[in-house]
Amino acid sequence: MHSPIIRVEHLSKSVPDPQGELLILSDVNFELQAKETAAIVGASGSGKSTLLSIMAGLDRPSQGTVYLEGQDLFELDEDARAHLRAQRIGFVFQSFQLLGHLTALENVMLPLELMGKPHAKQAAKEMLERVGLAERTGHFPKVLSGGEQQRVALARAFVVQPALLLADEPTGSLDHATGARILSLMLELNEELGTTLVLVTHDNALANRLGRRLQLEAGRVVSP
């Protein structure tokens, strides 16, 4: 067995509230290997997005830690975590998070340019072709449909060939048929590029298409 891409160990998160302390996550433990896919599911307020944010090193746990490719994220300072995220983690969001003043091609080029990668334009163009947007490279987000915008977001996330892709309700603002097609594309890219995929979703039908299901209830994983 290879070393896991990501390992979550005894993760807990609490925040102050008027009653004293609100427990969001409690002793969460799991690990995922390369190419594995997992859905994080649970009711609103169960801690799904908080868990995803901690896995990315964007939020700090109260206890426990996260290892990405063997590196303890919280032994690193903020700058080092940001550098690691840029190199090894991709993100896809419900609201797409595209930059409106950039074309589809420029949005996909951006993470490569920030990393100083050569041939960013060609790599971005090839990835947009892969997601079926070869004819949309010069279009701005405002003239693209929701499904097209999410495909641009997928291309931007996968173009850096991340070890881990974290997706927070990536189909939540799309109709069911378009959402199903977006998930199919994510799974194809996951297989082709060897990326480990973690997806937060409320949609049980989509969750059932992933290899693992992590059910959160009151901050605990009840079905690892």
C-alpha positions in Angstrom: 0.0 0.0 0.0 1.3 3.4 -1.0 1.4 6.3 1.5 -1.9 8.2 1.6 -2.1 11.5 -0.3 -4.0 13.0 2.6 -4.3 11.8 6.2 -6.6 13.5 8.7 -5.7 12.7 12.3 -7.8 13.4 15.4 -9.2 16.6 13.9 -11.3 18.8 16.1 -12.5 22.3 15.7 -14.4 24.5 18.1 -15.1 28.3 18.2 -16.4 30.6 20.9 -20.1 31.3 21.0 -22.4 33.0 23.5 -22.8 29.8 25.5 -19.1 29.3 25.8 -17.9 27.0 22.9 -19.4 25.5 19.8 -17.9 22.2 18.7 -17.9 22.0 14.9 -15.7 18.9 14.3 -14.8 16.2 16.8 -12.0 13.6 16.5 -12.3 13.2 12.7 -10.0 10.5 11.2 -9.6 9.2 7.7 -7.0 8.9 4.9 -7.2 8.8 1.1 -4.9 7.3 -1.5 -4.0 8.6 -5.0 -7.0 8.6 -7.4 -9.5 7.9 -4.6 -12.7 9.8 -4.6 -14.7 10.7 -1.5 -17.9 12.6 -0.9 -18.4 14.5 2.4 -22.1 14.6 3.1 -24.2 15.7 6.0 -26.9 18.2 7.1 -26.2 22.0 7.0 -24.1 22.8 10.0 -22.5 19.4 10.3 -19.0 20.7 9.6 -18.5 19.8 5.9 -17.1 23.1 4.7 -15.1 23.6 7.8 -13.5 20.2 7.3 -12.7 21.0 3.7 -11.2 24.3 4.7 -8.9 22.7 7.3 -7.9 20.0 4.8 -6.7 22.9 2.5 -4.8 24.5 5.3 -7.0 27.6 5.0 -8.3 27.2 8.6 -6.5 25.8 11.6 -7.9 22.9 13.7 -8.3 23.2 17.5 -6.7 19.8 17.9 -5.2 17.2 15.5 -3.7 17.8 12.1 -3.7 17.1 8.4 -0.9 15.5 6.4 -0.6 16.2 2.7 1.8 13.8 1.0 3.4 13.2 4.4 3.7 16.9 5.2 2.0 18.2 8.4 0.2 21.3 7.1 0.2 23.0 10.4 3.9 22.7 11.0 4.2 25.2 8.1 3.8 28.9 8.4 1.1 30.6 6.4 3.4 31.5 3.5 4.6 27.9 3.2 1.1 26.6 3.3 0.0 29.0 0.6 3.0 27.8 -1.5 2.0 24.2 -1.0 -1.6 24.9 -1.9 -0.6 26.5 -5.1 1.5 23.5 -6.1 -0.5 20.6 -4.9 -4.1 21.5 -4.2 -6.9 22.4 -6.6 -10.2 24.0 -5.7 -13.7 24.1 -7.3 -16.5 26.1 -5.8 -20.3 26.3 -6.2 -20.0 29.9 -7.3 -17.2 29.2 -9.9 -14.9 32.0 -8.6 -13.8 33.0 -12.0 -12.3 36.5 -12.6 -14.7 38.4 -14.6 -12.2 40.6 -16.4 -10.2 37.6 -17.7 -11.2 35.4 -20.6 -11.7 31.6 -20.1 -8.1 31.1 -21.3 -6.7 33.7 -19.1 -8.5 32.3 -16.0 -7.0 28.9 -16.7 -3.6 30.3 -17.4 -3.5 32.3 -14.1 -2.4 29.6 -11.6 0.3 28.5 -14.0 1.6 32.0 -14.4 1.6 32.6 -10.7 3.7 29.4 -10.3 6.1 30.7 -13.0 5.4 27.7 -15.2 6.5 27.9 -18.9 4.1 27.4 -21.7 1.1 28.4 -19.6 -1.0 29.4 -22.6 -0.6 26.1 -24.4 -1.3 24.1 -21.3 -4.4 26.1 -20.5 -5.6 25.9 -24.1 -5.2 22.1 -24.1 -7.1 21.8 -20.8 -9.9 23.9 -22.1 -10.1 21.6 -25.1 -10.2 18.6 -22.8 -13.3 20.0 -21.0 -15.0 20.8 -24.3 -14.5 24.5 -24.5 -12.1 24.9 -27.4 -14.5 27.4 -29.0 -14.9 29.4 -25.8 -11.3 30.3 -24.9 -11.7 34.0 -25.7 -15.0 34.4 -24.0 -15.5 36.2 -20.7 -17.4 34.5 -17.8 -20.5 36.7 -18.1 -21.3 35.3 -21.6 -20.8 31.6 -20.5 -23.6 29.4 -19.1 -23.3 28.1 -15.6 -22.1 24.7 -16.8 -19.5 26.3 -19.1 -18.2 28.5 -16.2 -17.9 25.4 -14.0 -16.0 23.6 -16.8 -13.6 26.6 -16.9 -13.2 26.3 -13.2 -12.5 22.6 -13.5 -9.9 23.3 -16.2 -8.3 25.9 -13.9 -8.2 23.5 -11.0 -6.8 20.5 -13.0 -4.3 22.4 -15.2 -1.7 22.4 -12.3 -2.2 18.6 -12.0 -2.8 18.8 -8.2 -2.3 15.9 -5.9 -5.6 16.8 -4.2 -8.7 18.5 -5.5 -11.2 19.9 -3.1 -14.7 20.7 -4.4 -17.3 22.5 -2.2 -20.8 21.9 -3.7 -19.5 22.2 -7.2 -22.8 21.3 -8.8 -25.0 23.2 -6.3 -25.8 26.1 -8.6 -26.4 23.9 -11.6 -29.5 22.0 -12.7 -29.3 18.3 -12.1 -28.5 17.2 -15.6 -25.7 19.7 -15.9 -24.4 18.9 -12.5 -24.3 15.2 -13.4 -22.3 16.0 -16.5 -19.9 18.1 -14.5 -19.3 15.3 -12.0 -18.7 12.9 -14.8 -16.0 15.2 -16.2 -14.5 15.6 -12.7 -14.3 11.8 -12.4 -12.7 11.4 -15.8 -10.1 14.0 -15.1 -9.5 12.5 -11.6 -8.7 9.1 -13.3 -6.6 10.6 -16.1 -4.4 12.8 -13.9 -4.3 10.6 -10.8 -5.8 13.4 -8.6 -7.4 12.5 -5.3 -10.9 14.1 -5.3 -12.8 15.2 -2.2 -16.3 16.6 -2.8 -18.8 18.2 -0.4 -22.3 17.7 -1.6 -25.9 17.6 -0.5 -26.9 15.5 -3.5 -27.0 11.8 -2.5 -27.2 10.7 -6.2 -23.9 12.5 -6.9 -22.3 11.3 -3.6 -23.1 7.7 -4.5 -21.0 7.9 -7.7 -17.8 8.5 -5.6 -15.7 5.7 -4.1 -16.0 6.7 -0.5 -18.7 8.4 1.6 -17.8 10.3 4.7 -21.0 11.1 6.6 -20.7 13.9 9.1 -23.2 14.1 11.9 -22.7 16.7 14.7 -19.0 17.1 13.6 -18.2 13.4 13.7 -17.6 10.9 10.8 -20.2 8.2 11.3 -19.5 6.1 8.2 -15.8 6.3 7.4 
